[in-house]
Amino acid sequence: MNINDTIVAIATSTSSIAALNIVRMTGDKSFQILQKLIKRDVNKLEERKMYHFVLEYENKIIDDALIVLFKGKNSFCGEDTVEFNIHGSPLIAYRLIKILISLGARMARNGEFSFRSVINGKMNLIEAERINALIHAKTELGSEKLLSSFSKDYFKPIKKIKESVEYLYAYFLQVLDYPEEYNDEDEYVEGRIDGCLEIIDAIISGTRRNSYLFSGVKVVICGEPNVGKSTLLNRIVKEDRAIVTSIEGTTRDVISGEVEIRGVPFVFYDTAGIRKSDDLVESIGIKKSFEMIEKADLVLFLVDDESNDFEYDKELKEALKNKKVIKVQTKSDLVKNRLDDVDISIGNDSNIEELYDLIMTDLDLNDLSQPGLFSLQDLTNLESVKKALIKCKEDFSNEASYDLLTINLNEVYQRVKTLLGEDYDPNEIYDVVFKNFCVGK
């Protein structure tokens, strides 16, 4: 990927025809290329002002367009940028892009505009991840959650972690490098680490909730044949996605349906009934059922009488061992004794809301107000910070050397800086040493 190339792409959706499309071009040659399509002098055009031009190339009209110029650091990418507001036909957009490429631009790769914004210091990786998540938000709640993250208060919890880690790191450096200026803070070390761990646990929990909010929750409906799996899927998604008959083994493949429940996107999967079968096609379907169970965030195990249980199949029991499972009695109108997590009647909407209550509780989705991050990479970094802090606390309790403690905290400090989108400078920690511990007076 050459960051000196001038790149171009459609900035609006190409999945449907709309009244308008926006084509964005950025890079050093942007204005030079634009000049070949319009008659006015590009150098006399003001930036951030919309101009009306009839775009022409080789004596042929491309489109009647509105154009905006952004110069250098004043653009999203931090370099000369031109945005073409054109009519919504994809043919016009593709023809314009083809001409721009012939004049010296190239097609942008996925995410390359945001990449340039990060490289040119217009935003950091965390901000880029939030923008990507906002673009792909599937529900209004997800969109609202992301927009709230753009406030200044969003990073406060991580900044608190940084301040504590920074203080501890500086303290250990001070003791290590200036023993004659020793400042006895040992009694507060474990308390500061515990405070960090408490904040980290809350953020990790919020991040996992965010992953459901933006990626969706995968829920697999499984059980023996003819216990109401397909009917339940149809009830939840409110359409006939799966064929329902009284014949056992009707469902041979995985059938899915998407639905939003209380602001959270879900994908429910109806699977082939699990039983011993000599039928080749049904056996393939059962194999797919187990594959989906492995990928599931939550499993609804359906039964239709008082005695049915997943104990009937050893392979199924093993597959569900480490999964979140809700056991659903599907024919509450026919069964006297309630033995399961929730009783429903699949012939109507009886107790569907109670089922949703259990789903939201099992996935800890009832409170989505806690702060959280928006990428698996950030979650991995935060979990590494937690692990390193726990190790640091253990080493401190075991009276490990300050050399070892300093090494561990240096790693933690760098990761926290990454989470905040800040550059790491190995010398800046000494500012904290002198500021907080008055070394040398």
C-alpha positions, -999 to 999 in steps of 0.1 A, spaced: 0 0 0 17 32 -12 5 61 9 18 86 -17 -7 74 -43 -38 94 -51 -68 71 -44 -105 72 -52 -136 53 -41 -174 56 -37 -181 70 -3 -218 62 -3 -236 28 -4 -236 8 -36 -261 -17 -24 -291 2 -37 -299 31 -61 -303 65 -45 -308 101 -57 -271 109 -51 -237 93 -48 -205 107 -34 -171 99 -49 -141 108 -28 -106 113 -42 -76 121 -20 -38 125 -25 -13 150 -39 -27 147 -75 -63 153 -66 -65 189 -77 -44 182 -107 -68 155 -118 -99 176 -111 -85 203 -133 -88 180 -163 -125 177 -158 -135 213 -153 -129 246 -171 -123 269 -142 -88 273 -126 -87 249 -96 -61 272 -79 -88 299 -76 -114 277 -59 -119 281 -22 -118 250 0 -149 238 19 -171 256 -5 -195 238 -28 -192 245 -66 -215 234 -94 -197 220 -125 -206 200 -156 -178 174 -156 -164 167 -190 -137 145 -204 -126 141 -240 -156 163 -251 -181 140 -234 -202 150 -204 -197 127 -173 -223 143 -151 -238 175 -137 -221 176 -102 -215 196 -70 -179 195 -59 -161 203 -26 -124 208 -22 -104 202 11 -68 213 13 -41 194 32 -47 191 69 -83 204 67 -96 172 52 -106 139 68 -74 122 55 -51 151 62 -43 157 25 -57 173 -6 -92 159 -12 -120 163 -37 -156 151 -31 -179 147 -61 -216 148 -54 -231 132 -85 -264 116 -95 -272 83 -79 -268 59 -109 -240 34 -102 -231 37 -139 -222 74 -135 -201 67 -104 -182 38 -120 -176 58 -152 -163 88 -131 -140 65 -111 -127 48 -143 -118 82 -157 -101 94 -125 -80 62 -125 -70 68 -161 -58 103 -151 -35 90 -123 -55 79 -94 -60 43 -82 -89 25 -66 -87 27 -28 -84 -5 -7 -108 -12 21 -103 12 50 -75 31 32 -91 66 37 -92 60 75 -57 45 74 -44 77 58 -63 97 85 -45 78 112 -11 80 94 -15 118 89 -24 124 126 -61 133 120 -73 106 144 -60 76 163 -67 39 160 -94 40 187 -113 67 168 -109 49 135 -124 17 151 -153 37 165 -161 52 131 -160 18 115 -183 4 143 -207 33 138 -209 27 101 -218 -9 107 -241 -4 137 -272 -27 132 -296 -11 157 -305 24 169 -293 14 204 -259 5 189 -257 37 170 -266 57 201 -240 39 222 -213 46 196 -222 83 193 -220 87 231 -184 74 229 -174 105 210 -178 126 242 -148 137 262 -160 116 291 -157 84 272 -120 78 280 -122 88 316 -121 52 330 -91 43 309 -74 76 318 -79 67 355 -61 34 349 -33 53 331 -29 77 360 -26 49 385 -3 28 364 18 59 356 21 67 393 31 31 402 56 29 374 71 62 383 73 52 420 91 19 413 115 38 390 121 63 417 129 36 443 151 18 417 170 48 404 171 70 435 171 49 466 185 77 486 153 97 479 131 67 489 95 76 495 76 49 513 44 43 493 45 5 496 13 3 517 -7 20 488 6 -2 459 -18 -31 462 -48 -7 467 -39 12 435 -36 -20 416 -69 -33 429 -86 0 419 -73 -5 383 -85 -41 382 -120 -31 393 -122 -5 365 -107 -30 340 -133 -57 349 -161 -32 343 -147 -21 309 -141 -58 298 -177 -66 307 -190 -35 288 -168 -45 258 -182 -80 257 -217 -65 257 -207 -41 229 -195 -71 208 -231 -84 210 -246 -50 203 -225 -46 171 -218 -81 159 -251 -96 169 -259 -126 191 -258 -161 176 -286 -182 192 -289 -219 181 -322 -237 185 -316 -274 190 -332 -306 203 -347 -338 191 -368 -339 159 -403 -325 160 -401 -306 193 -410 -273 178 -377 -258 167 -389 -245 133 -421 -232 148 -402 -213 174 -379 -197 148 -409 -186 128 -426 -172 159 -394 -152 169 -387 -137 134 -425 -133 127 -423 -149 93 -423 -185 79 -386 -190 75 -387 -227 82 -410 -255 69 -431 -270 97 -447 -304 94 -456 -333 117 -430 -354 99 -398 -360 120 -366 -348 104 -382 -321 81 -353 -297 88 -322 -310 71 -302 -278 69 -295 -247 91 -321 -220 86 -315 -185 101 -335 -154 108 -324 -120 121 -344 -100 146 -339 -71 170 -348 -77 206 -347 -47 230 -322 -29 208 -298 -58 204 -294 -77 170 -299 -114 172 -295 -142 146 -315 -174 155 -306 -207 138 -330 -235 134 -311 -268 132 -318 -304 123 -332 -325 150 -305 -344 169 -309 -382 169 -292 -413 156 -299 -416 119 -289 -439 90 -302 -413 65 -272 -398 47 -289 -363 42 -303 -361 77 -269 -372 91 -252 -343 73 -278 -319 88 -272 -333 123 -234 -327 118 -242 -291 108 -263 -288 140 -232 -296 161 -211 -272 141 -236 -244 148 -237 -252 185 -200 -248 187 -202 -213 172 -232 -202 193 -233 -175 219 -264 -191 234 -283 -224 229 -320 -229 233 -325 -266 240 -361 -275 232 -381 -303 249 -417 -312 244 -425 -334 275 -415 -337 311 -388 -363 307 -369 -351 276 -333 -340 283 -300 -336 265 -288 -365 286 -302 -387 258 -272 -380 236 -237 -382 249 -223 -361 220 -249 -334 226 -242 -334 263 -205 -328 256 -212 -301 230 -234 -282 255 -210 -286 284 -194 -252 282 -222 -233 266 -249 -209 279 -280 -231 276 -317 -222 282 -339 -253 284 -373 -245 268 -405 -266 273 -423 -260 240 -458 -273 248 -467 -257 281 -504 -261 273 -500 -299 272 -476 -305 301 -486 -302 337 -453 -299 356 -428 -272 349 -393 -286 348 -374 -262 326 -361 -227 325 -391 -214 305 -424 -229 294 -439 -217 262 -467 -228 239 -453 -227 203 -488 -226 189 -490 -189 200 -468 -162 215 -473 -174 251 -443 -166 273 -421 -154 244 -413 -123 265 -403 -145 294 -380 -163 270 -365 -130 260 -361 -120 296 -340 -152 302 -319 -146 270 -311 -110 280 -302 -121 316 -281 -150 306 -260 -128 282 -259 -100 308 -275 -76 283 -300 -59 306 -277 -30 314 -259 -16 284 -248 17 300 -214 6 312 -184 19 292 -167 -5 268 -144 -6 239 -153 -15 203 -127 -39 189 -114 -74 198 -78 -60 196 -87 -34 223 -102 -62 244 -71 -83 240 -49 -54 250 -71 -47 281 -70 -83 291 -32 -83 288 -31 -52 310 -53 -70 336 -31 -101 335 1 -81 339 -13 -61 368 -23 -93 386 12 -106 381 26 -73 394 5 -75 425 16 -111 431 53 -102 426 50 -72 449 33 -94 476 62 -119 472 87 -91 476 101 -94 441 128 -70 430 119 -35 418 136 -43 385 110 -70 378 81 -47 389 94 -19 367 96 -42 336 60 -54 342 46 -19 346 65 -6 316 46 -32 295 13 -22 312 20 15 306 26 10 269 -6 -10 264 -27 16 283 -12 43 261 -21 23 230 -57 20 243 -59 58 245 -44 62 211 -13 79 225 23 75 214 47 60 239 77 80 249 100 61 272 114 94 287 81 110 296 77 88 327 105 107 343 84 138 343 60 120 366 89 108 388 101 144 394 66 158 396 52 134 422 82 123 442 104 155 442 136 137 433 165 161 439 141 186 455 
